[in-house]
Amino acid sequence: MRFSSPYRLASALGAAVAVTVGSGAALAPSALAAPGAPGTRPSFCEHDNRDTPFAKYLCAKPGDLLDVRIGDVHPTQPSLGYDEVYYKLGRYTLGKDAINKKFDDWCEADGREEAASVSPGARLDDPSSFTCQIPVGAETPDSVAAMKTVVIGPHGEPFLTDGHHTLTSFFETPDGGADLHVRLRVQANLSTFTRQRFWNEMQARKWVWLRGPNGKPVTVNKLPTGVGLANFTDDKYRSLLYFGRDIGYEQNGLPFQEFYWGSWVRDAKPIDLAGWNQNDHGSYLATVKALTEAITALPKGTVVDNGLTAAQLGALAQWNNGKAANKGEFDKLSKPYSDAKPGKLAYTLEYKRAHGLG
């Protein structure tokens, strides 16, 4: 894994030009106006036209850790599991942690593990008010692997390929918002592609999800243009799968992994969801249990969705990793809000109750 300096050197017809990548600062016109022969225009990372609000992302290379304003990112999926975001917001605003989980989440997303220290009154939009376990420049392969990912599209526009729930949670939390910055790991730079070629490549690499919660196709021009709950439709199946992590399946880095499972839940109907109440802790927990048991009972060669098998989608060999219901991840999920360490479901439901979202 290659780690980049936040500064890249770009060549402009033989003139060396220092370009700040991801600092959030605008490029100075004088830095772009390198001299050239009569009738020619300077080259800038293979772009002649830098008249774009995303110019600062044009030179990003695969593997770069790119400082991005979250209001700039363009989603590559039409929906979210709202209940996952509600869990995160409940944890951030109603949490019982010694260090607010939002700082751990931001540090992890930034490639620096978890929060190390947090000052009184610390805010996400003030990075000087908290520190992370790993300083900038000392990232490890493991810490970088946990980062959210982005592909640089036409005109330098950053397209988010993983991290929609996390960045939406940062967007929605009171000390977050569109102007909050976090680093994202660059998967590819396709900024020289035409729009059509770009989307063809994104679909070929399975870096975009073009199905709605009802299973119907979604065209690329109907994708949200930014993060934030109001920009996405709610996919209840995606929420259900989120709470089943490490109980019925494990994440394996496959893009849109939970959406494939969610499509199976919707279309194959492995369990009866008629009695599922998303606002009742007992009902929600029982539904997660029934679904994850159905996942682990599948023969691993069973095709789940889009040609992908249960094994390829991370199905566990045993429910709850072979542990009893009062142990392991299912036990953690089961904890009520009154517990010293509430489970994810409890935070989701408490947040919805507090905000009248039930």
Beta strands, then each sheet from edge to edge (+ up, - down):
strand 1: 7-12
strand 2: 15-20
strand 3: 65-69
strand 4: 79-80
strand 5: 115-118
strand 6: 130-132
strand 7: 149-152
strand 8: 158-162
strand 9: 181-189
strand 10: 233-234
strand 11: 303-305
strand 12: 308-309
sheet 1: 1+ 2-
sheet 2: 3+ 9- 7- 8+
sheet 3: 4+ 10+
sheet 4: 5+ 6-
sheet 5: 11+ 12-
end
